[in-house]
Amino acid sequence: MKKTAMFFCLFTIAMLAYCQDSGNVKELGVIFKNLDSYGLNYKWGRSTSLWRLDALVGDGYRMQEENNDSDIQNTEDGLSLSLRFGKEFRKVITERFQLRTGVLTQASYDSYNREQLGTGTGDFNYVRKTTTLGAHFILGVVYTNTSNFVFGVEVLPGITYSFGHRGNDDDMVDPNDISIWNYGFDNSIAQLSIAYQF
């Protein structure tokens, strides 16, 4: 699986370098996935055919709790990052509205760690790390106003494969492997975007 992940990353970088053309449209914007994850996207190419690169930060946090009565300290942290690359096609519906279709490839990394320290309970540490590879269809609508701002809404049905490991301190010598296939069309794949076209 590590070879597959490495191949996928190298393929995406090679495609990005190869596909840099002298198109006449560029867009730089912000994307919101499910209104709780955000990121940046960059598009370039012709007005009806654009290459796109999305960098999403899904979630990042660190939480620490202390209970003075029982002398227990809990710490949790997590991070989710995603990079997507693909091709987007636009078809004119009206002067300001366009239909957005296309294909995206995805590579994501998720990490979660929970640690409990305290007397009488024993120390505990749980770790989960996964890598996700996938492909998505793009289906959406774009509105361009007179100031060259582009507003978009889209859904990204597709298929993903996640792999990695999870376990606590006792299991880390031989951690439990994770292998998950996801596919379909649901509301967790909705995305909004606001971009400036230049």
C-alpha positions in Angstrom: 0.0 0.0 0.0 2.9 2.4 0.6 4.0 1.9 -3.0 0.5 2.7 -4.2 0.4 5.9 -2.1 3.8 6.9 -3.4 2.8 6.2 -7.0 -0.4 8.2 -6.5 1.5 11.2 -5.1 4.2 11.1 -7.9 1.5 10.8 -10.6 -0.4 13.8 -9.2 2.8 15.9 -9.1 3.8 14.9 -12.7 0.3 15.7 -14.0 0.4 19.1 -12.3 3.8 19.9 -13.9 2.7 18.6 -17.3 -0.6 20.3 -17.4 0.7 23.9 -16.8 -0.5 25.5 -20.0 -0.8 29.1 -21.1 -4.6 29.2 -20.5 -6.4 32.5 -20.3 -8.3 32.0 -17.0 -7.0 31.5 -13.5 -9.0 31.3 -10.3 -7.9 31.4 -6.7 -10.4 30.8 -3.9 -11.6 29.3 -0.7 -13.6 26.1 -0.4 -15.9 24.9 2.3 -16.7 21.2 2.7 -19.8 20.5 4.8 -19.4 24.0 6.2 -16.9 22.7 8.8 -13.8 22.0 6.7 -12.1 24.6 4.7 -9.2 25.0 2.3 -7.8 26.7 -0.8 -8.2 25.9 -4.5 -6.4 27.1 -7.6 -7.7 26.6 -11.2 -6.2 27.4 -14.5 -6.9 26.8 -18.2 -9.6 27.9 -20.7 -12.9 29.2 -19.4 -14.7 25.9 -20.4 -11.9 23.5 -19.3 -9.9 24.1 -16.1 -7.3 22.1 -14.2 -7.8 22.3 -10.5 -5.9 21.8 -7.3 -7.7 21.7 -4.0 -5.9 21.7 -0.6 -8.3 21.0 2.3 -7.6 21.2 6.0 -10.4 19.0 7.4 -9.8 19.3 11.1 -7.0 20.1 13.5 -7.4 20.2 17.2 -5.7 19.6 20.6 -7.7 19.2 23.8 -6.3 18.8 27.3 -8.4 18.0 30.5 -7.3 17.6 34.0 -9.3 16.1 36.9 -7.7 17.2 40.2 -9.9 14.9 42.3 -8.6 11.7 40.6 -5.3 13.1 39.3 -6.1 12.0 35.7 -5.0 14.0 32.7 -6.5 13.4 29.2 -5.0 14.7 26.0 -6.5 14.4 22.5 -5.2 15.7 19.2 -6.1 15.1 15.6 -5.3 16.3 12.2 -6.9 15.8 8.8 -5.3 16.9 5.5 -6.5 16.4 1.9 -5.1 17.2 -1.5 -7.2 16.8 -4.7 -6.2 17.3 -8.3 -8.3 17.0 -11.4 -10.1 18.4 -14.5 -13.2 20.6 -14.5 -15.4 21.3 -17.5 -18.0 24.1 -17.6 -21.0 24.5 -19.9 -22.9 27.7 -20.2 -26.5 27.6 -18.8 -27.1 31.4 -18.9 -24.9 34.5 -19.1 -23.9 34.2 -15.4 -24.5 30.5 -14.6 -22.5 27.5 -15.7 -22.8 23.7 -15.2 -19.7 22.3 -13.6 -18.6 18.6 -14.3 -15.3 16.8 -14.1 -13.1 14.3 -12.3 -10.9 14.6 -9.2 -8.3 12.4 -7.7 -7.7 12.6 -3.9 -5.0 11.8 -1.3 -5.7 12.4 2.4 -4.0 11.8 5.7 -5.8 11.5 9.1 -4.2 11.2 12.5 -5.8 10.8 15.9 -4.1 10.4 19.3 -5.6 10.0 22.8 -3.5 9.8 25.9 -4.6 9.3 29.5 -2.2 9.7 32.4 -3.0 9.2 36.0 -2.5 7.3 39.2 -4.6 4.2 39.9 -5.9 3.8 36.4 -2.7 3.0 34.5 -1.5 5.0 31.5 -3.3 4.6 28.2 -2.4 5.8 24.7 -4.5 5.1 21.6 -3.3 6.0 18.1 -5.1 5.9 14.7 -3.4 6.9 11.4 -5.0 6.4 8.0 -4.2 7.4 4.4 -7.0 7.7 1.9 -6.8 7.5 -1.9 -9.8 8.1 -4.2 -11.5 9.4 -7.3 -14.6 11.6 -7.5 -17.0 13.0 -10.1 -17.7 16.7 -10.0 -21.3 17.8 -10.4 -22.2 21.4 -9.6 -23.2 24.9 -10.6 -21.1 28.1 -10.9 -22.3 31.7 -10.7 -19.9 34.5 -11.9 -20.8 38.1 -10.9 -19.7 41.3 -12.7 -16.7 41.7 -10.3 -15.1 38.4 -11.5 -16.0 36.6 -8.2 -17.1 33.0 -8.8 -19.5 31.3 -6.5 -19.9 27.5 -6.8 -21.7 24.6 -5.2 -20.9 21.0 -6.0 -21.2 17.4 -4.9 -18.4 14.9 -5.3 -19.7 11.4 -5.5 -17.0 8.8 -5.9 -15.0 5.9 -4.4 -12.2 6.0 -1.8 -9.9 3.4 -0.2 -8.5 4.1 3.3 -5.6 2.1 4.9 -3.5 2.5 8.0 -3.3 1.2 11.6 -4.7 1.7 15.0 -3.9 0.5 18.5 -2.8 1.4 22.0 0.6 1.1 23.6 0.3 -2.7 24.0 -0.7 -3.1 20.3 1.9 -0.9 18.7 4.3 -3.8 18.2 1.6 -5.5 16.1 -1.1 -2.8 15.4 -4.5 -3.5 14.0 -4.6 -2.8 10.3 -7.4 -0.6 8.8 -8.8 -1.2 5.3 -12.0 0.6 4.3 -13.7 1.0 0.9 -16.2 3.9 0.7 -18.3 4.7 -2.3 -21.5 6.6 -3.1 -23.4 9.8 -3.0 -24.4 11.5 0.3 -24.5 14.9 1.9 -21.0 14.6 3.3 -19.6 15.3 -0.1 -21.1 18.8 -0.6 -18.8 21.7 -1.2 -19.1 25.4 -1.6 -16.5 27.7 -3.2 -15.8 31.4 -3.5 -13.0 32.4 -5.9 -11.6 35.4 -7.8 -11.1 35.0 -11.5 -8.2 36.8 -13.2 
